[in-house]
Amino acid sequence: MTKEIVLSLKNVQKTFGGTPVLKSINLDVYGGQIIGYIGPNGAGKSTTVKLMLGLISSFEGEIEIFGENIKESGPAFKKRIGYVPENGEIYDNLTPMEYLSFVGGLYGMEQVTIEKKAKELMRLFELDGVLHTRISAFSKGMKQKLLLIASMIHNPDLLFLDEPLSGLDANSVMIVKEVMDQLASQGKTIFYSSHIMDVVEKISNRIVLLANGKIVADGTFEQLQQQNKEGTLEEIFNQLTGFDKHKEIACSIVSVVENGDTNE
């Protein structure tokens, strides 16, 4: 049985100020996949995600989500999407219950359902003691947990997660990784972006590498290994992006720290 195409990009191109950022991106994403979307800073990862979310509306090509062209379908598709941005802003003057009520309301959830889910999810993330505390008092890790809860509370079919493990303790990281795996096994689709290569390597069943606005690799970790004859995803990443000076630069940094110069 053929899996449903949840997300499709066809010849997607985007320029900013005349500079190409995305160059003919073609990508089909299927239900139940965890896509590790990686690339150097400035490669176009965040731009891709913002286009798919409808946060940037001007682009060339086509983007279809759940079989509908997002330029023509209106915002209805967003009710089936969850999103954790890399630098998520939360209304600090609200409490978690107020914030989750606001978010759930945007997705059309009933208040009684929001409150029930919010209380239970806050408890499972060990935040039940601060359900009615102002978010301004939260640590980065606590805010990150709240962003994760907000992204999932409406039971989305497609999750966009940009550095979702940032600030989390080791136990929470294990929980979130397991949550992603179980959601994918139920047919949910997860589009995961991170600079932590070993995490992407372990949790993704498909890895897409973007460099200079183009997809330069797409496949399972094992397939990328076979194609590039490298051991780790970090090594594959460095090979495909052409970055091989990390040892040299690190040596220069240490030299400056110790001696005040690079000995050049």
C-alpha positions in Angstrom: 0.0 0.0 0.0 1.4 3.4 -1.0 1.7 5.9 1.8 0.0 9.2 1.6 2.1 12.2 0.5 1.6 14.6 3.4 3.9 17.3 2.1 5.1 18.1 -1.4 7.5 20.8 -2.7 7.7 21.2 -6.5 10.4 23.4 -8.0 10.2 25.8 -5.0 12.4 28.8 -5.3 12.8 31.9 -3.1 14.9 35.0 -3.4 15.6 37.8 -0.9 16.7 41.1 -2.3 17.7 39.5 -5.6 19.8 36.8 -3.8 18.6 33.2 -4.4 18.0 31.4 -1.1 16.2 28.3 -2.3 16.9 26.9 -5.7 14.4 24.4 -7.2 13.6 22.4 -4.1 11.7 19.2 -4.9 10.6 17.0 -2.0 7.8 14.6 -1.2 7.3 13.7 2.5 5.1 10.7 3.5 3.0 9.9 6.5 4.8 8.3 9.4 8.2 9.7 8.4 10.6 11.6 10.7 12.5 13.9 8.4 15.9 15.2 9.7 16.3 18.5 7.8 19.8 19.7 8.2 22.3 22.1 6.6 24.8 24.9 7.5 23.6 28.3 8.7 22.2 30.2 5.8 21.5 27.1 3.7 17.7 27.9 3.6 16.3 25.5 6.2 14.3 28.1 8.2 13.1 29.7 5.0 11.8 26.3 3.8 9.9 25.8 7.0 8.4 29.3 7.0 7.2 28.8 3.5 5.5 25.5 4.4 3.9 27.1 7.4 2.6 30.0 5.3 4.7 32.5 7.3 6.3 33.6 4.0 3.8 33.8 1.2 5.8 34.9 -1.8 7.7 32.2 -3.6 8.0 30.4 -7.0 6.9 26.8 -7.4 4.2 24.8 -5.6 3.8 23.6 -2.0 1.1 21.1 -1.3 0.2 20.0 2.3 -2.4 17.2 2.8 -2.9 17.3 -1.0 -3.9 21.0 -1.2 -1.9 23.8 -2.8 -1.3 26.2 0.1 -1.5 29.3 -2.2 -5.0 28.4 -3.1 -6.4 26.5 -0.1 -6.5 29.2 2.6 -5.3 28.7 6.2 -7.5 25.6 7.0 -4.6 23.2 6.7 -2.8 24.9 9.6 -5.2 23.3 12.1 -3.5 20.0 11.3 0.0 21.4 11.9 2.1 21.9 15.1 5.2 24.0 15.2 8.1 24.6 17.6 10.3 27.5 16.3 14.0 27.7 17.1 13.6 30.9 19.1 10.0 30.7 20.2 8.5 33.7 21.8 5.9 33.1 24.6 3.7 35.7 26.2 5.6 35.9 29.5 2.8 37.7 31.4 0.5 34.7 30.9 0.4 31.5 32.9 0.8 28.1 31.1 -2.9 27.5 31.4 -3.7 30.9 29.9 -1.2 30.4 27.1 -2.4 26.9 26.3 -6.0 28.0 26.3 -5.1 30.8 23.9 -3.2 28.3 21.6 -5.9 25.6 21.8 -8.6 28.2 21.0 -6.7 29.2 17.8 -7.0 25.6 16.8 -10.7 25.5 17.5 -10.5 23.2 20.6 -13.2 23.2 23.3 -12.1 24.8 26.5 -12.9 21.8 28.6 -10.7 19.7 26.3 -7.9 22.2 26.5 -7.9 22.3 30.3 -8.0 18.5 30.6 -5.1 18.0 28.1 -3.1 20.9 29.5 -3.2 19.7 33.1 -2.2 16.1 32.1 0.6 17.2 29.7 2.0 19.6 32.2 2.0 16.9 34.8 3.8 14.4 32.4 6.4 17.1 31.7 6.8 17.7 35.4 5.4 21.2 35.2 2.1 20.7 37.1 3.3 22.7 40.0 3.6 25.8 37.9 0.4 25.6 35.9 -0.8 29.0 37.2 2.6 30.6 37.5 3.6 33.5 35.2 5.8 32.2 32.4 8.3 35.1 33.0 9.5 33.0 36.0 10.3 30.0 33.9 13.8 28.7 32.9 14.7 28.1 29.2 14.0 24.4 29.6 10.6 25.0 31.2 9.6 27.3 28.3 10.8 24.7 25.8 8.6 22.1 27.4 5.6 24.5 27.2 6.3 25.1 23.5 6.4 21.4 22.9 3.1 20.9 24.7 1.5 23.8 22.7 2.7 22.2 19.5 1.0 18.9 20.3 -2.1 19.8 22.3 -4.4 19.8 19.3 -3.2 16.4 18.1 -1.6 17.6 14.8 -0.9 15.3 11.8 2.3 17.2 10.8 4.8 18.6 13.3 7.6 21.0 12.4 10.2 21.0 15.1 13.2 23.4 14.9 15.8 22.6 17.5 13.1 21.2 19.8 15.5 19.7 22.4 17.2 23.1 23.1 17.5 23.7 26.9 16.0 20.3 27.9 17.5 18.1 30.5 18.7 14.5 29.6 15.5 12.8 30.9 13.2 15.2 28.9 15.3 14.7 25.8 14.7 10.9 26.1 11.0 11.5 26.6 10.7 13.8 23.6 12.7 11.4 21.3 10.4 8.6 22.3 7.3 10.7 21.8 8.4 11.5 18.2 9.0 7.8 17.5 5.6 6.8 18.8 3.8 9.6 16.9 5.5 8.5 13.7 4.5 4.9 14.3 0.9 6.2 14.5 1.2 7.8 11.1 2.1 11.3 12.2 4.8 13.1 10.2 7.6 15.0 11.8 9.8 17.5 10.1 12.8 17.9 12.4 15.6 20.5 12.1 18.7 20.5 14.2 22.4 21.2 14.2 23.0 18.3 16.7 24.1 15.6 14.2 24.1 12.6 16.5 20.5 13.2 17.5 19.4 13.6 13.9 21.2 10.5 13.0 19.5 8.5 15.7 15.9 9.7 15.5 15.4 10.3 11.7 14.3 7.6 9.3 15.1 9.9 6.5 17.6 12.7 6.3 17.5 15.6 3.9 20.7 17.8 3.6 20.4 21.3 2.2 23.4 23.3 1.1 23.5 26.6 -0.8 19.8 26.5 -1.3 19.8 23.0 -2.9 19.1 19.5 -1.6 22.4 17.7 -1.9 21.5 14.4 -0.1 18.2 12.6 0.7 17.9 9.1 2.1 18.2 7.0 5.2 21.4 7.4 7.3 22.5 4.0 6.0 22.0 5.1 2.4 23.9 8.3 2.9 26.8 6.3 4.5 26.9 4.0 1.4 26.8 6.9 -1.0 29.5 9.0 0.8 31.7 6.3 2.4 31.7 8.1 5.7 31.0 6.8 9.2 29.0 9.4 11.1 26.4 11.9 9.9 28.7 14.7 11.0 31.4 13.4 8.7 28.9 13.1 5.8 27.7 16.6 6.6 31.2 18.0 6.4 32.0 16.2 3.2 28.8 17.3 1.4 29.0 20.9 2.5 32.7 21.1 1.8 33.7 22.1 5.3 37.0 20.4 6.3 38.8 23.0 8.3 37.3 22.4 11.7 40.5 20.9 13.2 42.7 23.8 11.7 40.3 26.5 13.1 40.1 24.7 16.5 43.8 24.6 16.7 44.0 28.4 15.9 41.4 29.1 18.6 43.3 27.1 21.2 46.5 28.9 20.2 44.9 32.3 20.7 43.5 31.2 24.1 46.9 30.0 25.3 49.3 32.4 23.6 47.4 35.3 22.2 48.2 34.5 18.6 47.7 31.9 15.9 51.4 31.2 15.3 50.9 32.0 11.6 
